Amino acid sequence: ASLRYRKAELAALFEEKRALLSELLGSEVALEMPAILAEAPGSRNGAAYLSVPEAKRAAVRAIHERYRAAVGRIRAESFGSLSEDDVQKLDTLRKEQRSALAGLLTTDELTDFDLGTSNLAGWLKSQFRGAALTQEELRSVFRRFQGSIDAASLAVLGEGLDLGKASAELLATGGPAEELFGEARTAELRRARDPIYRMYQAAFVRAGIPDEVLNQVYEVQRAAIQDSNRRIYDSATSVQERQRLMEESQETARKSLRDVVGEEAFQRLVEGGTLPFLRVGRSKSTPP
């Protein structure tokens, strides 16, 4: 038998022993897990257990490990090819696990535990990379998606969510983020994950320019970049015309930036050398 199968068998035996002792003693028993099954200190599930109040941690671990052991045994015995009966068993196990956890944890505690164990949570965090979501915001967006798909089935079966479609819609106008956070906060999150915004942000911090000016510049420049890119990358545009449009776009960006921030701040940005189109412009005469 494979190592994976032997580990699944060992986990099942361990959980049966713990369940029997718990039944005899009338409360959950925390046993030391065999080293081969124990979570590494920095593992995802290890961090999830630490998110649970200490008084509930042993019981949560027992419920979750019992679930994982049962799922592991079904998957090992199926050799990667789940039958309809296997899927039904997995669904039953999931519902039993969710019911047991919900009876033990508060709504927020359960969501925080899910954030540490669910594949869906990892995907959501990647969508907001660069943006500082509060814990409550992360909980609410997680629940928004968890309510429309079966997160446990996603982890077990790898199905249930079109990630490409969900990613495109998440921060779009009228999308889930706007429904949860409102237009202003969603615009802030959208900016924070944009590498162009982060480039401007680094340059403006170095130049000592306020955030409100940064946001104004970003919106102006983003609209200009989108417009110029449509023309530059049009299949009908010749190589020579494309080069001319790129130079024109850079010059327009320099002028609009100067108009918004003023001459003194503009020169600090030029001296900072962080913005590529300003480095290009330093060799040219750029009248105020």
C-alpha positions as CSV (number, residue, x, y, z in Angstrom):
1,A,0.0,0.0,0.0
2,S,1.1,3.6,-0.7
3,L,2.4,5.9,2.1
4,R,-0.7,8.0,1.6
5,Y,-3.0,5.0,2.1
6,R,-1.1,3.9,5.2
7,K,-1.3,7.5,6.7
8,A,-5.1,7.5,6.0
9,E,-5.5,4.2,7.8
10,L,-3.3,5.4,10.7
11,A,-5.3,8.6,10.9
12,A,-8.6,6.7,10.9
13,L,-7.4,4.4,13.7
14,F,-6.2,7.4,15.7
15,E,-9.5,9.1,15.4
16,E,-11.4,5.9,16.4
17,K,-9.3,5.7,19.5
18,R,-9.9,9.3,20.4
19,A,-13.6,9.0,19.7
20,L,-13.8,5.9,21.9
21,L,-12.0,7.6,24.8
22,S,-14.2,10.7,24.4
23,E,-17.3,8.6,24.5
24,L,-16.2,6.7,27.6
25,L,-15.1,9.9,29.5
26,G,-18.1,12.0,28.3
27,S,-16.0,14.9,26.8
28,E,-13.5,15.5,24.0
29,V,-10.1,14.0,24.7
30,A,-6.9,15.7,23.3
31,L,-4.4,13.0,22.5
32,E,-0.9,13.6,21.2
33,M,-1.0,12.9,17.5
34,P,1.5,10.5,15.9
35,A,4.4,12.5,14.4
36,I,3.7,11.4,10.9
37,L,0.2,12.9,11.1
38,A,1.0,16.0,13.1
39,E,0.6,19.4,11.5
40,A,3.9,21.3,10.9
41,P,4.0,24.4,13.2
42,G,3.8,26.7,10.2
43,S,1.2,24.7,8.3
44,R,-2.1,26.2,7.1
45,N,-4.2,24.0,9.5
46,G,-1.8,24.7,12.4
47,A,-2.5,28.4,12.0
48,A,-6.2,27.8,11.7
49,Y,-6.2,25.9,15.1
50,L,-4.4,28.9,16.7
51,S,-7.2,31.2,15.4
52,V,-9.7,29.3,17.6
53,P,-10.1,30.3,21.3
54,E,-7.8,28.1,23.4
55,A,-10.7,26.6,25.4
56,K,-12.2,25.2,22.2
57,R,-9.1,24.3,20.4
58,A,-8.8,20.6,21.3
59,A,-12.5,20.0,20.4
60,V,-12.1,21.7,17.1
61,R,-9.0,19.8,16.3
62,A,-10.7,16.5,17.1
63,I,-13.7,17.3,14.8
64,H,-11.5,18.5,12.0
65,E,-8.9,15.8,12.1
66,R,-11.7,13.1,12.3
67,Y,-13.2,14.7,9.2
68,R,-9.8,14.8,7.4
69,A,-9.0,11.2,8.3
70,A,-12.4,10.0,7.0
71,V,-12.0,12.0,3.8
72,G,-8.4,10.8,3.3
73,R,-9.5,7.2,3.7
74,I,-12.2,7.6,1.0
75,R,-9.8,9.3,-1.4
76,A,-7.0,6.8,-0.8
77,E,-9.4,3.8,-1.4
78,S,-10.7,5.4,-4.6
79,F,-7.2,5.8,-6.1
80,G,-8.2,9.2,-7.4
81,S,-11.4,8.1,-9.1
82,L,-14.4,9.0,-7.0
83,S,-17.6,7.1,-7.6
84,E,-21.1,8.6,-7.0
85,D,-21.3,6.8,-3.7
86,D,-17.9,8.3,-2.7
87,V,-19.2,11.8,-3.5
88,Q,-22.3,11.2,-1.4
89,K,-20.2,10.0,1.5
90,L,-17.9,13.0,1.2
91,D,-21.0,15.3,1.2
92,T,-22.4,13.6,4.3
93,L,-19.0,13.9,6.1
94,R,-18.8,17.6,5.2
95,K,-22.3,18.3,6.5
96,E,-21.6,16.5,9.7
97,Q,-18.3,18.4,10.2
98,R,-20.0,21.7,9.5
99,S,-22.8,21.0,11.9
100,A,-20.3,19.9,14.7
101,L,-18.2,23.0,14.2
102,A,-21.2,25.4,14.1
103,G,-22.4,23.9,17.4
104,L,-19.1,24.7,19.0
105,L,-17.9,28.0,17.5
106,T,-19.5,31.5,17.1
107,T,-20.1,32.7,13.5
108,D,-17.0,34.8,13.4
109,E,-14.9,32.0,15.0
110,L,-16.1,29.5,12.4
111,T,-15.4,31.9,9.6
112,D,-11.9,32.6,10.9
113,F,-11.2,28.8,11.1
114,D,-12.5,28.4,7.6
115,L,-10.2,31.2,6.4
116,G,-7.3,29.0,7.6
117,T,-8.4,25.8,6.0
118,S,-10.3,26.5,2.8
119,N,-8.8,26.7,-0.7
120,L,-11.4,29.4,-1.4
121,A,-9.8,31.6,1.3
122,G,-6.4,31.4,-0.4
123,W,-7.9,32.4,-3.8
124,L,-9.7,35.3,-2.2
125,K,-6.6,36.6,-0.5
126,S,-4.7,36.4,-3.8
127,Q,-7.4,38.6,-5.4
128,F,-6.8,41.4,-2.9
129,R,-3.0,41.1,-2.9
130,G,-1.5,44.5,-2.2
131,A,-4.7,45.7,-0.5
132,A,-5.1,45.9,3.3
133,L,-8.4,44.2,3.9
134,T,-9.6,44.3,7.5
135,Q,-10.5,41.0,9.1
136,E,-14.2,41.9,9.0
137,E,-14.0,42.7,5.3
138,L,-12.2,39.4,4.6
139,R,-14.9,37.5,6.6
140,S,-17.7,39.2,4.7
141,V,-16.3,38.6,1.2
142,F,-15.5,35.0,2.2
143,R,-19.1,34.4,3.4
144,R,-20.4,36.0,0.1
145,F,-18.6,33.4,-1.9
146,Q,-19.1,30.6,0.6
147,G,-22.8,31.1,0.4
148,S,-22.9,30.6,-3.4
149,I,-20.6,27.5,-3.6
150,D,-19.6,24.5,-1.6
151,A,-16.1,25.4,-0.4
152,A,-15.5,22.0,1.1
153,S,-16.4,20.3,-2.2
154,L,-14.0,22.7,-4.0
155,A,-11.2,21.5,-1.7
156,V,-12.2,17.8,-2.0
157,L,-13.4,17.6,-5.6
158,G,-11.9,20.6,-7.3
159,E,-15.2,21.8,-8.7
160,G,-17.9,24.3,-8.1
161,L,-16.4,27.7,-8.9
162,D,-15.3,29.3,-12.2
163,L,-12.2,31.1,-10.8
164,G,-11.6,33.1,-14.0
165,K,-15.1,34.4,-14.1
166,A,-15.2,35.1,-10.4
167,S,-11.9,36.9,-10.5
168,A,-13.1,39.2,-13.4
169,E,-16.3,40.0,-11.5
170,L,-15.0,40.5,-8.0
171,L,-13.8,44.1,-8.2
172,A,-15.8,45.1,-11.3
173,T,-18.3,47.9,-11.3
174,G,-21.5,46.5,-9.6
175,G,-19.6,43.4,-8.6
176,P,-19.5,41.6,-5.2
177,A,-16.9,44.0,-3.7
178,E,-19.1,47.0,-4.4
179,E,-22.1,45.3,-2.9
180,L,-20.2,44.6,0.3
181,F,-17.9,47.6,0.7
182,G,-19.4,50.4,-1.4
183,E,-18.0,52.2,-4.4
184,A,-15.4,54.3,-2.6
185,R,-13.8,51.4,-0.7
186,T,-13.9,49.2,-3.7
187,A,-12.1,51.9,-5.7
188,E,-9.5,52.1,-3.0
189,L,-9.0,48.3,-3.1
190,R,-8.8,48.3,-6.9
191,R,-6.1,51.0,-6.8
192,A,-4.1,49.2,-4.1
193,R,-3.7,46.0,-6.2
194,D,-2.7,47.8,-9.3
195,P,1.1,47.8,-9.9
196,I,0.8,51.2,-11.7
197,Y,-0.8,52.7,-8.6
198,R,1.9,51.2,-6.3
199,M,4.6,52.7,-8.6
200,Y,3.0,56.1,-8.3
201,Q,2.5,55.7,-4.6
202,A,6.2,54.9,-4.0
203,A,7.2,57.9,-6.1
204,F,4.8,60.3,-4.3
205,V,5.8,59.1,-0.8
206,R,9.4,59.8,-1.7
207,A,8.5,63.2,-3.0
208,G,6.3,64.1,0.0
209,I,3.1,64.5,-2.0
210,P,-0.3,63.9,-0.2
211,D,-2.5,60.8,-0.9
212,E,-5.4,62.9,-2.1
213,V,-3.2,64.2,-4.9
214,L,-1.9,60.7,-5.6
215,N,-5.5,59.4,-6.1
216,Q,-6.4,62.3,-8.4
217,V,-3.2,61.8,-10.5
218,Y,-3.8,58.0,-10.7
219,E,-7.4,58.4,-12.0
220,V,-6.3,60.9,-14.7
221,Q,-3.2,58.8,-15.7
222,R,-5.1,55.5,-15.7
223,A,-7.8,56.9,-18.1
224,A,-5.1,58.4,-20.4
225,I,-3.1,55.1,-20.4
226,Q,-6.3,53.1,-21.3
227,D,-7.1,55.5,-24.1
228,S,-3.5,55.5,-25.5
229,N,-3.2,51.7,-25.3
230,R,-6.4,51.2,-27.3
231,R,-4.7,53.2,-30.1
232,I,-1.1,52.0,-29.7
233,Y,-2.1,48.3,-29.8
234,D,-4.7,48.5,-32.5
235,S,-3.8,45.9,-35.1
236,A,-4.2,48.5,-37.8
237,T,-1.5,50.8,-36.3
238,S,1.8,50.8,-38.1
239,V,5.1,50.4,-36.3
240,Q,6.0,54.0,-37.0
241,E,2.7,55.3,-35.9
242,R,2.9,53.1,-32.7
243,Q,6.2,54.7,-31.8
244,R,4.8,58.2,-32.4
245,L,1.8,57.4,-30.2
246,M,4.0,56.1,-27.4
247,E,6.1,59.2,-27.4
248,E,3.0,61.3,-27.5
249,S,1.4,59.4,-24.6
250,Q,4.5,59.9,-22.5
251,E,4.6,63.6,-23.2
252,T,0.9,63.9,-22.3
253,A,1.4,62.0,-19.1
254,R,4.3,64.3,-18.1
255,K,2.2,67.4,-18.9
256,S,-1.0,66.2,-17.0
257,L,1.2,65.2,-14.0
258,R,2.8,68.7,-13.9
259,D,-0.6,70.3,-14.2
260,V,-2.0,68.4,-11.2
261,V,0.9,68.4,-8.8
262,G,2.5,71.7,-9.6
263,E,6.0,72.6,-10.7
264,E,7.8,72.1,-7.4
265,A,6.4,68.7,-6.7
266,F,6.9,67.7,-10.4
267,Q,10.6,68.5,-10.1
268,R,10.9,66.4,-6.9
269,L,9.3,63.5,-8.8
270,V,11.8,63.9,-11.7
271,E,14.7,63.9,-9.3
272,G,13.3,60.8,-7.6
273,G,13.7,58.9,-10.8
274,T,11.0,56.3,-9.9
275,L,8.5,57.0,-12.7
276,P,9.8,55.6,-16.1
277,F,8.1,58.3,-18.3
278,L,9.8,61.0,-16.2
279,R,13.2,59.4,-16.7
280,V,12.5,59.5,-20.5
281,G,11.5,63.1,-20.2
282,R,14.7,64.3,-18.4
283,S,16.7,64.5,-21.6
284,K,14.1,66.8,-23.2
285,S,13.1,70.3,-22.5
286,T,9.7,70.1,-20.7
287,P,8.4,73.7,-20.4
288,P,6.1,74.4,-17.5
